[in-house]
Structure formats: C-alpha cells, structure tokens
Amino acid sequence: MAHIIAYYDFSNIDYKKYLISINEILQSKVEEKTKIVRLNLQERINFTQRGLELHKHDEENICAFCGNEITIKTIEELETYFSADEVK
C-alpha cells in the first residue's frame, strides 16, 4: 500500500542553489572532441552527418555523392566528431 504525503514544508529548500545549478547547465554547451576545419557551416555538418549515416555500414566505401573512396580513417574521424560527448 502506497504512503500518501498530505503535507510537505518547502520553506527549507534552498532555491538559490538550484537556480545557480540550472543556470550553469543552461550556459554549458556540447563541443566536439575533434575539430574538422572543412565542417565550418551548419549545412556542411548536416550533409556530412547524413552521409556518414548512409555510408557507415557500406562495404564498398565509395561516396554516393562524389564517387571518391571513404577511408576508415575518415569514418573514424567523423564518428569522433559527431559523438559530441564533451560538455563545457
């Protein structure tokens, strides 16, 4: 049987501490681990991310857009770039 709380005193909560924490989170941003100079526009980033999704498991490793070979090094570089697990 669940216990129902009829009353709770919120006057002891330090809301300023929570406000400071929330503002720190809102001011933080996710940054890529790897900087790729050629990805300097959002359109290029979107194009590259979609291309990576399309070619990630493609055994031919040939770009459907330009016909050039996609190296394992390039795929690894892009995967690292898009992992974006650094919050600063």
trRosetta pair geometry for C-beta under 8 A, 3 or more apart (Angstrom, degrees):
i j d omega theta_ij theta_ji phi_ij phi_ji
5 8 5.8 27 154 -50 132 104
9 12 6.3 59 117 -1 101 101
10 13 5.3 -33 -171 7 71 121
13 18 7.7 3 163 -15 106 130
14 17 4.3 49 114 3 112 115
14 18 7.2 148 101 -10 67 85
15 18 5.5 -56 -154 40 45 112
15 19 6.0 50 148 -25 73 104
16 19 5.5 -52 -146 35 33 115
16 20 6.4 36 154 -20 65 103
17 20 5.9 -53 -151 34 29 111
17 21 6.6 27 151 -16 63 107
18 21 5.6 -55 -147 38 34 112
18 22 6.2 34 155 -20 67 106
19 22 5.8 -53 -144 37 29 110
19 23 6.3 29 156 -18 63 107
20 23 5.9 -57 -148 37 28 110
20 24 6.5 31 153 -21 63 105
21 24 5.7 -53 -151 32 32 113
21 25 6.6 30 152 -17 64 104
22 25 5.7 -55 -152 36 34 111
22 26 6.3 30 152 -17 67 108
23 26 5.6 -54 -142 40 33 111
23 27 6.2 26 159 -15 66 110
24 27 6.0 -63 -146 41 27 105
24 28 6.5 34 154 -32 63 104
25 28 5.9 -52 -150 21 31 113
28 87 5.2 37 161 173 128 99
28 88 6.4 172 -155 90 85 28
29 87 7.2 175 89 -150 24 65
29 88 6.4 -24 62 63 72 76
30 84 4.8 58 154 169 119 107
30 85 7.6 -22 -153 -103 106 12
30 86 6.8 120 -161 74 61 53
30 87 5.5 -38 -96 -96 63 71
31 84 7.2 -173 97 -144 15 80
31 86 5.0 -50 68 91 82 108
31 87 7.6 141 15 -110 76 21
31 88 5.3 -3 4 14 126 117
32 35 6.7 134 88 -79 114 48
32 36 7.9 -57 125 3 155 87
32 80 7.8 91 -177 129 94 69
32 81 5.0 9 -162 -158 135 61
32 82 7.5 -12 -118 -67 112 24
32 83 7.8 107 -139 55 73 66
32 84 5.4 -50 -91 -92 63 76
32 86 7.2 44 144 37 5 112
33 80 5.5 -85 70 168 119 94
33 81 7.2 -128 53 -98 75 34
33 83 6.6 -4 6 66 118 110
33 84 7.7 -150 -11 -92 77 30
33 85 7.2 2 -42 46 112 79
33 86 5.6 131 -75 -18 73 126
34 77 6.2 -153 147 -165 163 73
34 80 4.7 68 -9 112 131 113
34 81 4.7 -79 69 -79 107 74
36 39 4.4 50 88 15 106 112
36 77 6.8 106 -88 154 122 112
36 78 7.7 15 -55 -95 160 63
36 81 5.5 -20 -14 -101 122 147
37 40 6.6 -4 174 -52 49 107
38 44 6.9 -136 143 168 72 146
39 44 5.2 -166 -132 114 56 113
39 45 5.0 84 -171 -83 107 77
39 48 6.0 -67 -103 14 115 156
39 81 7.1 103 29 -179 162 151
40 44 6.7 33 45 46 50 145
41 44 4.6 90 62 6 86 104
41 45 7.1 -153 94 -7 45 86
42 45 5.4 -52 -147 36 37 115
42 46 6.2 38 155 -19 69 104
43 46 5.8 -53 -147 37 29 110
43 47 6.2 31 153 -19 64 109
44 47 5.6 -53 -143 38 31 114
44 48 6.1 29 157 -18 65 109
45 48 5.9 -58 -146 39 26 109
45 49 6.2 27 156 -20 64 108
46 49 5.8 -55 -144 36 27 110
46 50 6.4 25 158 -15 63 107
47 50 6.1 -60 -151 38 26 107
47 51 6.2 26 152 -18 63 111
48 51 5.5 -55 -145 39 31 113
48 52 6.3 36 155 -23 65 103
48 78 6.5 -144 162 -133 110 124
49 52 5.7 -50 -149 32 30 113
49 53 6.7 33 151 -19 62 103
49 78 8.0 179 -96 -179 49 111
49 82 5.9 130 -114 -107 96 137
50 53 5.6 -52 -153 34 34 114
50 54 6.5 32 151 -17 66 107
51 54 5.6 -56 -148 38 33 111
51 55 6.0 1 165 5 70 115
51 63 7.1 4 -165 -139 125 95
51 64 7.9 -161 -136 40 89 94
51 65 6.8 -52 -111 -9 125 129
52 55 6.4 -72 -135 52 25 91
52 56 5.8 52 163 -63 65 94
52 75 7.0 138 -137 -136 92 72
52 78 4.9 -159 -97 136 135 139
52 79 7.2 169 -169 -69 136 65
52 82 6.7 -171 73 -6 163 154
53 56 6.1 -24 -138 -13 22 118
54 58 7.2 16 136 -35 65 129
54 64 6.7 -72 135 15 139 133
55 58 4.5 -60 -149 21 58 129
55 61 7.3 89 -179 -123 112 43
55 63 6.8 -35 -83 -106 154 56
55 64 7.3 -158 -73 -6 106 96
55 70 5.7 62 154 37 147 169
55 75 7.5 -127 111 -100 104 111
56 75 6.9 131 -123 -152 59 119
58 61 6.4 158 103 -63 93 37
58 62 7.6 -107 138 39 130 59
58 70 7.9 66 75 49 118 135
61 69 5.8 29 126 -162 99 75
61 70 4.7 -136 -171 60 75 82
61 71 7.3 71 180 -85 130 21
61 72 7.8 -46 -121 -55 142 64
62 67 6.3 -10 179 -155 104 44
62 68 7.3 170 -152 88 64 24
62 69 6.2 -43 -100 -101 63 49
62 70 6.9 -165 -87 3 10 89
63 66 4.8 11 98 47 132 81
63 67 6.2 -55 71 0 84 13
63 68 5.1 13 23 54 122 71
63 69 7.7 -90 -6 -32 87 2
63 70 5.5 117 -56 -50 83 105
70 74 5.5 -116 -168 75 72 134
70 75 6.3 78 151 -53 108 97
71 74 4.6 103 58 2 80 99
71 75 7.2 -146 98 -1 46 84
72 75 5.7 -54 -150 38 36 111
72 76 6.2 36 153 -18 68 107
73 76 5.8 -57 -147 39 28 110
73 77 6.2 32 153 -23 64 107
74 77 5.6 -52 -146 34 31 114
74 78 6.3 26 157 -14 65 107
75 78 5.9 -58 -148 40 30 108
75 79 6.2 32 154 -21 65 107
76 79 5.6 -52 -143 36 31 113
76 80 6.4 32 156 -18 63 105
77 80 5.9 -58 -154 36 28 110
77 81 6.4 29 149 -21 63 108
78 81 5.3 -50 -145 35 35 115
78 82 6.1 17 162 -5 68 110
79 82 6.2 -64 -141 47 26 98
79 83 6.4 44 154 -44 62 99
80 83 5.7 -41 -149 9 30 118
81 84 7.7 14 151 -52 42 78
